[in-house]
Amino acid sequence: MVEEQRESRVFEGVPHYTVLEDAAHELGKQASKSGSPAACSGGNRGDRSRERRLPPVTLTEQMAHCPACRQDFLPSA
């Protein structure tokens, strides 16, 4: 789709990431409407009937406090 748009002169050069994202979203919608399972990267057919249940994950963020301005913030790593 992006190559077709480039050939049609919709844009020139490297497309903005939103162009690629929109194209991927559209292809995903078309694939879900087709009803056929997606092929995995190994060439096998995907199986949508299996559901994986993963354990919950707890994420923590380090918070810092500036006594001068009395604001909490996330320190850079």
ZAPA-837668 format. One line per 10 residues: number of its first residue (from 0); their letters; for each residue z, y, x of N, C-alpha, C, CB. Coordinates in Angstrom, 2 decimals, padded with zeros to 5 digits, m for minus. Glycine has a CB too. Layout:
NUM> a> Z,Y,X,Z,Y,X,Z,Y,X,Z,Y,X  ...
***
This chain:
0> mveeqresrv> 000.00,m001.19,000.83,000.00,000.00,000.00,000.00,001.26,000.88,001.22,000.00,m000.95  000.82,001.23,001.93,000.88,002.39,002.82,m000.45,002.56,003.54,002.04,002.23,003.84  m001.03,001.43,003.99,m002.34,001.51,004.66,m003.40,002.06,003.72,m002.77,000.13,005.19  m003.36,001.64,002.46,m004.32,002.16,001.48,m004.15,003.67,001.30,m004.16,001.45,000.12  m002.91,004.13,001.24,m002.65,005.55,001.09,m003.10,006.32,002.33,m001.16,005.80,000.81  m002.91,005.73,003.49,m003.35,006.40,004.72,m004.88,006.52,004.73,m002.86,005.62,005.97  m005.57,005.45,004.34,m007.03,005.48,004.29,m007.54,006.46,003.24,m007.58,004.08,003.99  m006.78,006.65,002.16,m007.17,007.60,001.11,m006.77,009.03,001.45,m006.53,007.20,m000.22  m006.19,009.22,002.65,m005.74,010.53,003.11,m004.63,011.13,002.24,m006.91,011.47,003.15  m003.79,010.26,001.65,m002.62,010.75,000.92,m001.68,011.42,001.92,m001.89,009.58,000.15
10> fegvphytvl> m001.60,010.86,003.11,m000.83,011.46,004.19,m001.51,011.11,005.50,000.66,010.97,004.18  m001.18,011.83,006.55,m001.71,011.54,007.87,m000.55,011.32,008.82,m002.62,012.69,008.37  m000.76,010.47,009.80,000.29,010.20,010.78,001.30,009.21,010.25,000.98,011.48,011.17  002.52,009.34,010.73,003.59,008.43,010.34,004.16,008.89,009.00,004.70,008.38,011.43  004.21,007.98,008.01,004.73,008.39,006.71,006.24,008.59,006.74,004.37,007.35,005.66  006.72,009.44,005.88,008.15,009.66,005.74,008.78,008.37,005.23,008.45,010.86,004.77  010.03,008.10,005.60,010.67,006.85,005.21,010.71,006.65,003.70,012.07,006.78,005.78  010.74,007.74,002.93,010.77,007.58,001.48,009.47,006.99,000.95,011.04,008.92,000.81  008.36,007.26,001.65,007.08,006.66,001.25,007.16,005.15,001.43,005.90,007.24,002.08  007.70,004.71,002.57,007.85,003.28,002.83,008.84,002.65,001.86,008.30,003.05,004.27
20> edaahelgkq> 009.94,003.36,001.60,010.95,002.84,000.68,010.40,002.70,m000.73,012.18,003.76,000.68  009.65,003.68,m001.19,009.05,003.61,m002.52,008.07,002.45,m002.62,008.34,004.93,m002.86  007.27,002.26,m001.56,006.31,001.16,m001.55,007.04,m000.18,m001.59,005.40,001.24,m000.30  008.10,m000.33,m000.81,008.86,m001.58,m000.80,009.51,m001.82,m002.16,009.93,m001.54,000.30  010.02,m000.78,m002.78,010.65,m000.91,m004.09,009.62,m001.37,m005.12,011.28,000.44,m004.53  008.44,m000.79,m005.09,007.38,m001.17,m006.02,006.96,m002.62,m005.82,006.17,m000.25,m005.86  006.81,m003.04,m004.57,006.45,m004.43,m004.30,007.55,m005.39,m004.76,006.18,m004.64,m002.80  008.80,m004.99,m004.60,009.91,m005.81,m005.08,009.89,m005.97,m006.58,011.23,m005.22,m004.65  009.58,m004.88,m007.30,009.49,m004.96,m008.76,008.36,m005.88,m009.18,009.29,m003.56,m009.38  007.22,m005.80,m008.49,006.08,m006.66,m008.81,006.42,m008.13,m008.56,004.85,m006.25,m007.99
30> asksgspaac> 007.14,m008.41,m007.47,007.51,m009.78,m007.14,008.49,m010.34,m008.17,008.13,m009.85,m005.74  009.42,m009.51,m008.65,010.40,m010.00,m009.62,009.74,m010.27,m010.97,011.55,m009.00,m009.78  008.68,m009.52,m011.29,007.96,m009.74,m012.55,007.11,m011.00,m012.50,007.08,m008.54,m012.87  006.69,m011.41,m011.29,005.80,m012.57,m011.17,006.53,m013.86,m011.50,005.22,m012.64,m009.76  007.86,m013.88,m011.33,008.64,m015.06,m011.66,008.62,m016.14,m010.61,008.16,m015.63,m012.93  007.82,m015.99,m009.56,007.79,m017.01,m008.52,008.84,m016.69,m007.48,006.38,m017.11,m007.87  009.49,m017.72,m006.93,010.51,m017.47,m005.92,009.90,m016.93,m004.64,011.30,m018.74,m005.63  010.64,m016.10,m003.96,010.16,m015.50,m002.72,010.23,m016.52,m001.59,010.97,m014.24,m002.37  009.29,m016.43,m000.67,009.29,m017.31,000.48,010.25,m016.77,001.53,007.86,m017.46,001.07  011.01,m017.67,002.13,011.91,m017.23,003.20,011.12,m017.05,004.47,013.07,m018.24,003.41
40> sggnrgdrsr> 011.73,m016.48,005.50,011.02,m016.21,006.74,010.60,m017.48,007.45,011.88,m015.38,007.65  011.23,m018.62,007.12,010.87,m019.89,007.73,009.71,m020.57,007.02,012.05,m020.81,007.74  009.19,m019.97,005.96,008.06,m020.55,005.25,008.47,m021.42,004.08,007.23,m021.34,006.18  009.76,m021.68,003.92,010.22,m022.48,002.79,010.29,m021.62,001.55,011.59,m023.12,003.08  010.23,m022.23,000.40,010.33,m021.47,m000.85,011.79,m021.18,m001.14,009.69,m022.25,m002.03  012.06,m019.97,m001.58,013.43,m019.59,m001.92,013.88,m020.27,m003.19,013.54,m018.08,m002.08  015.17,m020.46,m003.34,015.71,m021.09,m004.53,016.68,m020.11,m005.17,016.42,m022.44,m004.20  016.29,m019.54,m006.31,017.12,m018.53,m006.96,018.21,m019.15,m007.82,016.27,m017.63,m007.81  018.20,m020.47,m007.98,019.17,m021.10,m008.87,020.54,m021.23,m008.22,018.67,m022.46,m009.29  020.60,m021.16,m006.90,021.90,m021.27,m006.22,022.57,m019.92,m006.14,021.72,m021.86,m004.81
50> errlppvtlt> 023.86,m019.92,m006.36,024.62,m018.67,m006.26,025.68,m018.85,m005.20,025.26,m018.28,m007.64  025.71,m017.94,m004.25,026.72,m018.01,m003.19,027.89,m017.11,m003.54,026.12,m017.61,m001.83  029.04,m017.65,m003.42,030.26,m016.87,m003.63,030.94,m016.71,m002.28,031.22,m017.55,m004.67  031.06,m015.46,m001.86,031.70,m015.16,m000.58,033.09,m014.60,m000.82,030.85,m014.17,000.24  034.00,m014.85,000.10,035.36,m014.31,m000.07,035.34,m012.80,000.03,036.32,m014.90,000.98  036.30,m012.13,m000.62,036.35,m010.67,m000.54,036.64,m010.21,000.89,037.43,m010.12,m001.49  036.11,m009.06,001.23,036.29,m008.49,002.56,037.04,m007.17,002.40,034.93,m008.28,003.29  038.05,m006.97,003.22,038.81,m005.73,003.20,038.35,m004.86,004.37,040.34,m006.01,003.26  037.90,m003.66,004.06,037.48,m002.73,005.09,038.53,m001.63,005.23,036.10,m002.12,004.76  038.80,m001.28,006.46,039.76,m000.21,006.70,039.08,000.87,007.51,041.04,m000.73,007.43
60> eqmahcpacr> 039.43,002.12,007.26,038.91,003.24,008.00,040.07,003.97,008.64,038.09,004.19,007.10  039.87,004.35,009.89,040.89,005.12,010.58,040.83,006.56,010.10,040.71,005.03,012.11  041.96,007.09,009.69,042.02,008.49,009.28,042.79,009.27,010.35,042.70,008.65,007.87  042.39,010.50,010.54,043.09,011.39,011.45,043.49,012.64,010.68,042.19,011.76,012.69  044.43,013.36,011.22,044.93,014.56,010.56,044.96,015.70,011.57,046.34,014.32,009.94  044.43,016.85,011.16,044.45,018.04,012.01,045.62,018.90,011.55,043.09,018.83,011.94  046.64,019.05,012.39,047.79,019.87,011.99,047.46,021.36,011.88,048.92,019.67,012.96  046.44,021.82,012.61,046.09,023.24,012.57,045.53,023.64,011.21,045.08,023.58,013.67  044.57,022.84,010.69,043.96,023.20,009.39,044.49,022.33,008.25,042.44,023.06,009.47  045.36,021.39,008.59,045.99,020.49,007.60,044.97,019.71,006.78,046.88,021.29,006.65
70> qdflpsa> 043.91,019.25,007.46,042.86,018.46,006.82,042.84,017.05,007.39,041.48,019.12,006.99  042.61,016.08,006.53,042.38,014.72,006.98,040.89,014.56,007.24,042.89,013.67,005.94  040.55,013.73,008.22,039.14,013.51,008.52,038.98,012.14,009.16,038.59,014.62,009.46  037.71,011.67,009.19,037.37,010.42,009.84,036.94,010.75,011.27,036.24,009.66,009.06  037.67,010.25,012.27,037.29,010.57,013.65,036.01,009.85,014.02,038.43,010.18,014.63  035.22,010.44,014.92,034.00,009.79,015.37,034.35,008.66,016.31,033.05,010.79,016.06  033.54,007.64,016.28,033.82,006.43,017.09,033.45,006.65,018.53,033.08,005.21,016.56
***
